[in-house]
Amino acid sequence: MLAGSAVHFWSKGILEQNRRLTTAGPYRWTRNPFYLANLLIDLGLCFVIGRLWVAVVFLPIWAFAYHETILREERRLLSLFPAEFLRYRDAVPRLVPTGRRLDPQFANGAFSFANDALAKGSEYGRLLGIWIAPALIGIAELLRIEREAILEASHAMTLAILLALPTTWIFKLGMAESFRSPQTSLLPFGAQSLLRWGLMVLLVMSAWVYGQPWAWNAPLLWGGLMWLDRRSLSRLNPPEALERVLWPYFPAIVFGGILSALAIAAMVYRVSAL
């Protein structure tokens, strides 16, 4: 999964979609590094799941689903860059690297964090979502084994890590929204940063007083959303900044977070009292 994530990120930082035929970096070794990266990530998930029948069922479906997509994209590249693509197709394998590679003198493109695919930020959220999947599988197995013992004091840090998963998922949603629509304010109060920081201090103090590691998820999430919001605001001109609308998920996140925190605190107290 780490290899797949790296290839995916590397490919995104080089690709110049529809502008020129990108043939540098991982594109020198495979014509479809994105799909190779997805295959590596999905194989990693099969190993995490640890059930042979899942891989046996999944891999043919994966091949069937991507085969037509790859052929369609190759037809498009042939129409956009006929001479270049024919030479490229003859030099580089379609998916799995075999050792054949494009001569460096014909390679086009260079990795850059300023590339649109990375600068817009959607790639970071995608990679974060990829790693949430095996974390969810691992946590489900942990809960199956430990059950209520996860609430005991000896498992306090494990519980904190477990509850960091939904926190990370909310942050991922916020990241996707902030990059897709900077006009959306992830937090209320507009530009009144004093109130935002005041609530941040309150959350930190509450986590400190409560003394449970999992309680730190709330201030960490609030701080992360504040950072994303500030970044979105910097992409807007002053008139647009005044017309921002509140993220529709925000009320549900707040009330759901409060109810979840109260329920978990009550369960931890009950287990410790026993």
C-alpha positions as CSV (number, residue, x, y, z in Angstrom):
1,M,0.0,0.0,0.0
2,L,2.9,2.3,0.7
3,A,4.4,1.6,-2.7
4,G,1.1,2.2,-4.4
5,S,0.5,5.5,-2.5
6,A,4.0,6.7,-3.5
7,V,3.5,5.8,-7.2
8,H,0.1,7.4,-7.2
9,F,1.5,10.7,-5.7
10,W,4.5,10.6,-8.0
11,S,2.3,10.2,-11.0
12,K,0.0,13.0,-10.0
13,G,2.9,15.4,-9.6
14,I,4.1,14.8,-13.2
15,L,0.9,14.4,-15.2
16,E,0.0,17.2,-17.6
17,Q,-3.4,15.9,-18.6
18,N,-4.5,16.7,-22.2
19,R,-1.7,19.3,-22.6
20,R,1.1,17.0,-23.6
21,L,2.0,13.3,-23.5
22,T,3.6,12.8,-20.1
23,T,6.3,10.1,-20.3
24,A,8.8,11.0,-17.5
25,G,9.0,9.5,-14.0
26,P,6.9,6.4,-13.5
27,Y,5.5,6.8,-17.0
28,R,8.9,5.7,-18.4
29,W,8.2,2.2,-16.9
30,T,4.5,1.8,-17.3
31,R,1.9,3.6,-19.5
32,N,-0.6,3.5,-16.6
33,P,1.1,4.2,-13.3
34,F,-2.2,5.4,-11.7
35,Y,-3.8,2.0,-12.3
36,L,-0.6,0.2,-11.3
37,A,-0.7,2.2,-8.0
38,N,-4.4,1.3,-7.5
39,L,-3.6,-2.3,-8.1
40,L,-0.8,-2.2,-5.5
41,I,-3.0,-0.5,-3.0
42,D,-5.9,-2.9,-3.5
43,L,-3.5,-5.9,-3.2
44,G,-2.3,-4.4,0.1
45,L,-5.9,-4.2,1.3
46,C,-6.4,-7.9,0.3
47,F,-3.4,-8.8,2.5
48,V,-4.8,-6.7,5.4
49,I,-8.2,-8.5,5.1
50,G,-6.3,-11.8,5.1
51,R,-8.9,-13.9,3.3
52,L,-7.7,-15.7,0.1
53,W,-11.3,-15.8,-1.3
54,V,-11.5,-12.0,-1.2
55,A,-8.5,-11.7,-3.5
56,V,-9.7,-14.5,-5.8
57,V,-13.0,-12.8,-6.3
58,F,-11.7,-9.2,-6.3
59,L,-8.8,-9.4,-8.8
60,P,-10.7,-10.6,-11.8
61,I,-13.4,-7.9,-11.1
62,W,-10.6,-5.3,-10.9
63,A,-9.1,-6.4,-14.2
64,F,-12.5,-6.4,-15.9
65,A,-13.3,-2.9,-14.6
66,Y,-10.0,-1.3,-15.6
67,H,-9.4,-3.0,-18.9
68,E,-12.0,-1.0,-20.9
69,T,-11.0,2.2,-19.1
70,I,-7.4,1.8,-20.1
71,L,-8.3,1.0,-23.7
72,R,-10.5,4.0,-23.9
73,E,-7.8,6.3,-22.5
74,E,-5.3,4.9,-25.0
75,R,-7.6,5.6,-27.9
76,R,-7.9,9.2,-26.6
77,L,-4.1,9.6,-26.3
78,L,-3.7,8.2,-29.8
79,S,-6.1,10.8,-31.2
80,L,-4.4,13.7,-29.2
81,F,-0.7,12.7,-29.8
82,P,-0.7,10.2,-32.7
83,A,3.0,10.0,-33.5
84,E,4.3,10.4,-30.0
85,F,1.9,7.8,-28.5
86,L,2.7,5.2,-31.1
87,R,6.5,5.4,-30.3
88,Y,5.7,5.5,-26.5
89,R,3.3,2.5,-26.8
90,D,6.0,0.4,-28.5
91,A,8.6,1.2,-25.9
92,V,6.7,1.0,-22.6
93,P,4.4,-1.8,-21.2
94,R,0.8,-1.1,-20.6
95,L,0.6,-1.8,-16.8
96,V,3.1,-4.1,-15.1
97,P,6.8,-3.0,-15.6
98,T,8.8,-5.6,-17.4
99,G,12.1,-3.8,-17.6
100,R,11.4,-2.1,-20.9
101,R,11.4,1.6,-20.5
102,L,11.4,4.8,-22.5
103,D,14.7,6.4,-23.5
104,P,15.3,9.4,-21.2
105,Q,15.8,11.7,-24.2
106,F,12.2,11.2,-25.2
107,A,10.8,11.6,-21.6
108,N,8.4,14.6,-21.2
109,G,7.5,16.1,-17.8
110,A,8.9,16.7,-14.3
111,F,7.6,16.3,-10.8
112,S,6.3,19.5,-9.2
113,F,4.3,20.3,-6.1
114,A,2.8,23.2,-8.1
115,N,1.2,20.7,-10.5
116,D,-2.5,21.3,-10.7
117,A,-3.3,17.8,-9.4
118,L,-1.3,18.5,-6.2
119,A,-1.8,22.3,-5.8
120,K,-5.6,21.8,-5.7
121,G,-5.1,19.4,-2.8
122,S,-7.5,16.7,-3.7
123,E,-4.7,14.2,-4.0
124,Y,-3.8,14.6,-0.3
125,G,-7.4,13.8,0.7
126,R,-7.5,10.8,-1.6
127,L,-4.3,9.4,0.0
128,L,-5.7,10.0,3.5
129,G,-8.9,8.1,2.5
130,I,-6.8,5.2,1.2
131,W,-5.1,4.7,4.5
132,I,-8.4,5.0,6.5
133,A,-9.5,1.7,4.9
134,P,-6.9,-0.6,6.5
135,A,-7.1,1.3,9.7
136,L,-10.9,0.6,9.8
137,I,-10.2,-3.1,9.2
138,G,-7.6,-3.2,11.9
139,I,-9.8,-1.4,14.4
140,A,-12.7,-3.8,13.7
141,E,-10.5,-6.7,14.4
142,L,-9.2,-5.1,17.6
143,L,-12.8,-4.5,18.8
144,R,-13.7,-8.1,18.0
145,I,-10.9,-9.3,20.2
146,E,-11.0,-6.8,23.1
147,R,-14.7,-5.9,23.3
148,E,-15.4,-3.9,26.4
149,A,-11.8,-4.2,27.6
150,I,-10.9,-1.5,25.2
151,L,-12.5,0.9,27.7
152,E,-10.2,0.0,30.5
153,A,-7.5,2.4,31.7
154,S,-4.8,0.1,30.4
155,H,-6.1,0.6,26.9
156,A,-6.5,4.4,27.1
157,M,-4.1,5.1,24.3
158,T,-5.6,2.4,22.1
159,L,-9.0,3.9,22.6
160,A,-7.6,7.3,21.6
161,I,-6.2,5.8,18.4
162,L,-9.5,4.1,17.7
163,L,-11.5,7.3,18.0
164,A,-8.9,9.1,15.9
165,L,-10.3,7.2,12.9
166,P,-13.7,9.1,12.7
167,T,-11.8,12.3,13.5
168,T,-9.5,11.7,10.6
169,W,-12.5,10.9,8.3
170,I,-14.2,14.2,9.2
171,F,-10.9,16.0,8.6
172,K,-10.7,14.3,5.2
173,L,-14.2,15.5,4.3
174,G,-13.3,19.0,5.4
175,M,-10.1,18.8,3.3
176,A,-12.1,17.7,0.2
177,E,-14.7,20.5,0.7
178,S,-12.1,23.2,1.3
179,F,-10.2,22.4,-1.9
180,R,-13.4,21.9,-3.9
181,S,-15.3,25.0,-2.7
182,P,-13.3,27.7,-0.8
183,Q,-16.5,29.6,-0.5
184,T,-17.6,27.1,2.1
185,S,-16.7,27.9,5.7
186,L,-15.9,24.7,7.6
187,L,-16.4,26.5,10.9
188,P,-18.9,29.3,11.8
189,F,-18.2,32.9,12.9
190,G,-16.8,34.0,9.6
191,A,-13.6,35.9,10.1
192,Q,-14.0,36.2,13.9
193,S,-10.9,34.2,14.7
194,L,-11.0,35.3,18.3
195,L,-14.1,33.1,18.9
196,R,-12.5,30.2,17.0
197,W,-9.4,30.4,19.1
198,G,-11.4,30.8,22.3
199,L,-13.3,27.6,21.6
200,M,-10.0,25.9,20.7
201,V,-8.6,26.9,24.1
202,L,-11.8,25.7,25.8
203,L,-11.5,22.3,24.1
204,V,-7.8,22.0,25.1
205,M,-8.6,22.8,28.7
206,S,-11.4,20.3,28.8
207,A,-9.2,17.6,27.4
208,W,-6.5,18.5,29.9
209,V,-8.9,18.4,32.9
210,Y,-10.6,15.2,31.8
211,G,-7.2,13.6,31.4
212,Q,-8.2,10.9,28.9
213,P,-6.1,10.7,25.7
214,W,-9.1,10.2,23.5
215,A,-10.5,13.6,24.5
216,W,-7.7,15.3,22.6
217,N,-9.3,14.3,19.3
218,A,-11.8,17.2,19.6
219,P,-9.2,20.0,19.8
220,L,-7.0,18.4,17.2
221,L,-10.0,18.2,14.8
222,W,-11.0,21.8,15.5
223,G,-7.4,23.0,14.9
224,G,-7.2,21.0,11.7
225,L,-10.5,22.5,10.4
226,M,-9.3,26.0,11.4
227,W,-6.1,25.5,9.4
228,L,-8.1,24.3,6.3
229,D,-10.5,27.2,6.7
230,R,-7.7,29.7,6.8
231,R,-6.1,28.2,3.7
232,S,-9.5,28.4,1.9
233,L,-9.9,32.0,2.9
234,S,-6.5,32.9,1.5
235,R,-7.7,31.8,-2.0
236,L,-10.6,34.2,-2.0
237,N,-10.7,37.9,-2.7
238,P,-12.4,40.2,0.0
239,P,-15.9,40.3,-1.6
240,E,-16.0,36.5,-2.0
241,A,-14.9,36.1,1.6
242,L,-17.9,38.0,2.9
243,E,-20.3,35.6,1.0
244,R,-19.1,32.3,2.5
245,V,-21.6,29.8,3.6
246,L,-21.4,27.4,6.5
247,W,-20.4,23.7,5.8
248,P,-23.7,21.8,5.9
249,Y,-22.0,18.9,7.8
250,F,-20.9,21.2,10.7
251,P,-24.1,21.0,12.9
252,A,-24.2,17.2,12.6
253,I,-20.5,16.9,13.4
254,V,-20.9,19.1,16.5
255,F,-23.9,17.4,17.9
256,G,-22.8,14.0,17.0
257,G,-19.4,14.7,18.5
258,I,-20.9,15.9,21.8
259,L,-23.3,12.9,22.1
260,S,-20.5,10.4,21.2
261,A,-18.1,12.0,23.8
262,L,-20.8,11.8,26.5
263,A,-21.6,8.2,25.6
264,I,-17.9,7.1,25.6
265,A,-17.2,9.0,28.8
266,A,-20.1,7.2,30.5
267,M,-19.0,3.8,29.3
268,V,-15.4,4.4,30.4
269,Y,-16.7,5.5,33.8
270,R,-18.9,2.4,34.1
271,V,-16.0,0.0,33.2
272,S,-13.6,1.8,35.6
273,A,-16.2,1.6,38.4
274,L,-16.5,-2.1,37.9
